[in-house]
Amino acid sequence: MDLYEKLTILTDAAKYDVACTSSGSDRKGTSSGMGSAVGCGICHSFAADGRCISLLKVLMTNYCVFDCKYCINRASNDVQRTAFTPQELAELTINFYRRNYIEGLFLSSGVIRNPDYTSEQMLKALQLLREEYQFNGYIHVKAIPGTDSSLITRLGLLADRMSVNIEMPSETSLKLLCPDKSKQSILRPMGQIQTGIQENRMELVKYTHTPKFTPAGQSTQLIVGATPDTDHKILTLSENLYKRYSLKRVFYSAYIPVAENSLLPSVETKPPLMREHRLYQADWLLRFYGFEAKELLDEQHPNFNPYVDPKCNWALNHMEKFPLEVNRAPYEMLLRVPGVGVSSAKKILEARRVTKLDFKGLKKIGVVLKRAQYFITCGEKIAEGLKITQDGVLRALISDRCRELLPSMEPQQLSVFPDPVLSREEVMGCLTGQI
C-alpha cells in the first residue's frame, strides 16, 4: 500500500476525534529548525488576525486490539487496515508543513499489539520530528490507556498537549461498551500528566532551561448519545475532571452510528447535535461564568432544554433574582444575566465608575439587549415599552433555529384579548427543561 492510500485511510479514521484545540503553547521558531507554536490557535480555528490555522489530523494506525463497540476501528469491525512507520509519518508532516498545508500535528492511534508498543511507535515519530527535523511546531498526541508511566513522561516532553479520551460518561457504560478498558487505566495517565505539569512548573521556577512538559496542558473527550447517561451525569463528570485534573478542555462528541449493535442507537439515528451544543454552552458557563453543574441540572431535571440555552434556562428558573440594577449589581451576578458576557461585564464595571449607564450605553458596550433587557434595569427602570411575562420572555429567548421546530412560538400580533400561545403546563415544562 502506498503512502497516499495510507494517508486517505488514516485521516478518515481520525475524524471521529474532536479534541482539536488552539495551541496554548508559546514555542518560538529558531534559526536551526522550522515551525513554531504560538498561543493564537491551532487546528481548524481562526487566529486574531483572521487566519485559518490547521493541523494534520491522523492516526498512527487503525489496527486495534480493543473492541470498543462504538468505534469504527474496533477489532471486530471489518475495515481496511494500515499503519504508518515513524519515518513515514515524520516525513509526511514535514513535507506538508513545507508546502504550507499545516502548522502542526494531531496524532492519535489505534492500539496495535499493546498500549506500550503503540506509544513507542508514536514516540519514535515525535523524536524524529523534534530532534532530526528540528520541528518546533505544535504537536497534540493521544496517550493510550494502559501505557507505562515512563512512556507517558517521554511523550509529554515532546508534545505541546496530551489527551486521554474517557469517551464513556460512566463506569457502567465503559464496562458495557469497552470491555478492554477500565476506569483506572484511563484516569492513571491523566493523573500522571497533571502531576508532570505541576512538577515541571516548579522546576521552571528554579531552572530556566528545564524542558517543558505538555505546556499546553491536557484535554479529554466524552461521547454524547451512545449511552443512556444524562446531561447531568456528563456535566458533573466534566466539572470533577476540571477540578481534579486541571484539564484545559473537555470535548463533547455527538455519537455518530457506525455499525449495528443492540447496545447502541440504531444506525438510522441522527447524531444529537443540539444536545452536544448545549453541553458546550454549559461547559463554558462552568469555566468562565462561575456556575456549578448542580445549578444548571439536577436529578429532577437531568437534561438541558433543547429550545433555550443553559444560561437563559437558569435565569428563567430563578426570576426571583431579577431584575438586576446594572449600576449596582456585583460582577458575579452580571455574569449570570443572559446577553452579558465576560468582556461586557468587565466593561460595565469600568463604565459605571464614571457615568450612570442606560440601555443605549449597554448596547454600545456590547450587551445583547435582545436577551438582557428582560433581566435588568437601568436607573431602576425597565426598557421602554417592555412588558415582562413568563411566556413572553420564553418566546423572546428561544433561538431562531429552534423556532423552526416550534412554529407556534413565533411572535404574534397583539390583540385586546389574545389567546395564550402556550398553556401554563407547557410554559412550566420549558422552564424546567422538560420539553
N, C-alpha and C positions, 0 to 999 in steps of 0.2 A: 504494500500500500504506500503510495507516495505522500509527500508532506501535505499537499493541498487537500487530499482526501481525509487525512488525519485531522487537519485543521477544521474542515467542514463538520465532521462528526463531533469533535470535542468542544467546539464553540457552541454548537447547537445543544449539546448535553448540559452546558453550563448555564443556560438561560433561565433555569428554574431557581437559581440562587440570586436573591435580590439584594444581598448585603454589599452594595457598592456605594461608597460614600466619598465626600470630599476628603482630601488627604489629611489635614490637620497636622502635617509634618512641615519642617522648615529647612530641610537639607538643601544647601545651595550647590550650584554647579561648580566644578573645578576645572582647571586648565588641563589636567591629566585624564579626565573622564568625560562622560556625556550625561546629559539629563539633570534634572533637579526635582525636588518635591517641595512644593510650597503650599501654604495654607489656603490658597484661593479656591481650591476644589479640583477633584479628580473623578472621572468616570461618569460620563453622560450627565454632567452638571454644567452650570454656567458660572463663569468667573465674574468678578465685579465689573470687569470691562466688557462683558458680553460674550467672551469667548466660550465656545463649547469645548469641553475637555473630556478626553475619553481614555479608557483602559482597554488592553487586550484581555478579555474575559474568557478563560479557557480552563479545561480540566487537564490534569497531567495524564489521566487515563479514565476510561469509563468501564474498565473491568472492576468488578466489586464482589467481594466475598460476603458482604452483608446482604440481607434480603428484606430491606425495609419496604413494606407493602405499597407505600405512596410514591416510591422513587422509580423513575424510568430506567435507571441504571442498576436496579436490584439484580441479584444473582439469578433469580428465576425468570427474568424477562428476556425474551428472545430479541436482542438488538445487535447491530453490528458493533464489534468491539475493536478498540485500538488503543495505542498508548504512545506518548512522546518519550523519546530518550531525553535526559537532561540537556545534552548538547543541542538537540533539535529545538527544544523549547527556548533555550537561551539565544540561539541564532535567530529564531523566528521573531522573538521580542526585539532584539537589536535591529534587525532589518526593518521591522515595522516602524520602530522609533526613527530610524534614519530617513524613512520616507515621510515622516511627519504624520503617520496614521494614528499614533498613540502617544501618550505621555507616561504610561506606566503599565503595570501588570496586575491582574487579579487572578490568582492561581488557587484552584481547588482541585479535588481529585476523588475518584472512587477509591476503594480500598483493595489494592492488589496484594495478594499473599497475606499480608497482615499490616496493621497500622504502622509499625516501626519501619518496615521495608518501604511503604508508600512515602512516609515522611523523609526517609533517606534520599529517595529519588527527587523529591521536591527540594530538599536541602542542597543537593548537588547542582540543581538548576540555578538556584539562587546564588550559590557560591560562584558559579561561572559568570553570572551577570555582574555581581558586585566586585569580584576580585580579578577575573580575567578581562572582562569587557569594561570594567570601571563604570558601571551603570549607576548613576545617582538618582534615577527617577523613582517614583512612588511604586511600592510593591505591597499588595494586600495578599496574605496567604492564609489558607484554612488550616487549622490544627485538627488532626484526625483524632476522634475519641479513642482512648486506649493507648496513645503514643507515649513512649518513655519520656520522662521529665527532662533528660539531658538533650534530647532532640528538640523538644519544645523550646528550651533555652537557646539553642543554636539557631533555630528558625527565627526566634524573636530578635536576635541580634542582627539579622539580615533584612528583616521585613519592617515596613513602616506601621502596618496594622495587622493584627491577627484576629481571627474569629473562630468560635466553636459553635456550630449550629445545634441548638437544643431541639428544634423542629416541633416536637410534641409538647403541648402545654401542661400535661400531667403525666405522672409516673405510670398511671393505669394505661393511658393511651400509648405510652412508649413501649411498655411490655407487650401490648396487643399488636402494634404495627411494626415495631422494631425489635424483634426478639434477640438480635445480636448485640444490641446496645444496652447500656444501663445508665441510670441517673448519675451514678458515681463516676463512670468513665467519661461522662460529658463535663461534669462540674469540676473534676480534679484538674484538668488542664486550664479551665477558666480561673480557678483559684491560683494556679501556678503563674499564669500570665499576670494576674493582678499583683501578686507578691513580687514578681520580677520587675514590674513597672515601679512599684513603691521603693524597692531596694535601689533601683537604678537612679531614681530621683535623689536619693540620699547620697549616693556615690558621686553624682554630678556636682553636688554642692562642695564636696571635698576635692574632687579631681576633675578638672575642666575637660580633659581629653578622654574621659571614660566613654566607651562605645554606648550608644543609646539603645535601649531595649523597647521595641514597639512604641516609638514616640507618638504615634497617632492613636494609641490605645487599642481596645478590643471591642468587638460587637458580637451579636448573635442574631439568629433568625427563628421566628415562630411561624408555623403553618396554620392558617385560619380556615376552618370549614371542613377539614378532613375528619374531624372527630366531634363528638357532642359537647366538647368543652365550651363554656360560655365566655362572653366578652369579659365578665367579671373575673373569671379564672385567669384568662390571658393577661389582663391588665394588672392584676395583683401580682402575678409572676414577674411581669416586666418591672414593676416597682421594686420588688425584692431584689431582682438582678442588678438594677441600678444602684441600690443601696449597698448590697453585699460585695459586688464585684467592680463597682465604679465603671460600668460599661459606658462607652461613648454613644452607642445606639443599640436599640432593639428594633429589628426589622420585621414587618408582618407581610406574609406572602399568602394571598388568596389561593386556596388549593385548586389546582388545575387537574382534573381527572385524566390520567394517562393509561389506565388499564381497568378492566372489570374485576371487582373484588367485593365479596359480600361484606367486608369490614369497612368499605369506603363508599362515598356517594357514587351514584350512577355516573357513567361516562358522559351522559347527556346533561348532567347538572352543570349550570353555569358557575364560573368562579364568583365567590361572594365579594365582588369588588367594592361595593358600598360599605360593607362591614369592615373590610380592610382599611378603607378611607377613614371611617370613624375611629378606628383604633389608632391610626397615625395622628389624628387630631387630638385624641385623648392623651397619647404619648407626649405630644408637645405640651399639653397642659401640665403633665407631671414634671417635665424637665424645666420649663421656663415660667410657669404661671403659679406655682405654689400649691397646686391641687394634690390631693391624695386619692388613690384608687377608690377608697371606701366612700369618698364624697360623690364620685361620679356614678358608681354602681354598687348594688348590694345584692344579697340573696333573694330579696323580693323582686328586684328589678335587675336581672343578671345580664341583659343585653342592651346595647345602645339603640336609641330611637333612630331609625334609618332616615327620617324626614327632617330632623333638626340636629345640628352639630352638638357635641357633648357640652360645650360651654353654654350655649343657649339653653339646652335642656336643663342644665344645673340651675341657671338663672330663673327659668320658668318654675322650677320646683322650689325656689327659695325667694319668692316675691316679697316675703316679709323683710328681706334685707335691702329692698329697693323702694323708692328711687334714692340714688346717692347724689349728694351735692358735690359736684366736681371741684368746687373751690375749697372744699374742706376734707374730702374723703382721703383716707390713707392710701399709700401706694398699693398695698396688698389687696385692698378692695377694688381699686381702679382696674387692676389686672383681671378681675372677675366680671367686669362689665362686658357683655357681648359688643364687639366692634371696637374695643380698646385693646391694642397690642402692647407689647413691652416697650417699644420705641415711643408710641404716642403717650403712654402712661408717664414715662420719664419727661416728655416734653410738657405735659400738663403740670407736673411738679415745678418745672423751671419757669413756665409762663405765669403761673398764678402767684409767684413771688413779687412780680412787678405790675400785674394787672388783674382785673376781675374777668374771668373767662365767660363768654357767652357761646351760643351754638355756632355762630359763624366762625368764631375763633377756634372752636374744637374741630370744625371741618378743615380749616387751614392747617391745623396741627397734624391731621391725618386720621382722626377718629372717624369710623364708619357710622355716621349718624343713622343710616337706614336701620341699623340694629340697636345702636346705643341709646337712641332717643327714648326708648321705652323704659329705660332703667336709670336715667339720670335727670337731674335738674341743674339749671344754671341760675344762680341768684334766687334759689327756692322756687323757680318757675319751670314748668314743663314746656316742651316745644309747642310753639303756637299752632293752634288748630288740631292738636293731637288729643284723641280720646282713647284711653287705655282700658281694654277689656281682655280677659284671658284668651278668648278665641281670636280676637283681633290681633293680639301680639303673636299668637301662634301662627296665624296666616302670614303675617309680615315676616316672620323669621324663617319660614320654610323656603329653601333654596329653589331657584328656577328649575334646576334639574329634577327636584322632587315634585314640583308642580305638574310635571308631565305625567307622573304616576298618580297624582291626585287632582284631576281637573276641577273637582268640586271645591278645591281650596283656592282657586283663582279669585282675586279681588272682584267684588260685585258692586254695582251701583247702589248707593244707599237709598232707602225709601223711608217714609214716615213710620211704617210698621214692617220692618224687614223680617223675613223668615230666617231662623238660625241656619247658618251653613253647616254647623256640626251640632250634634246633640251634646249634652253635658258629659255623658259617659264617654263619647268619642274624644272630647277635649281632654278629659282627665286621663284617658288612655295614652294620648300623645304626651302629656306632661310627665307621665311616669315611665315612659319608654315602652309601653305595652301595646303599641300599634299592631 
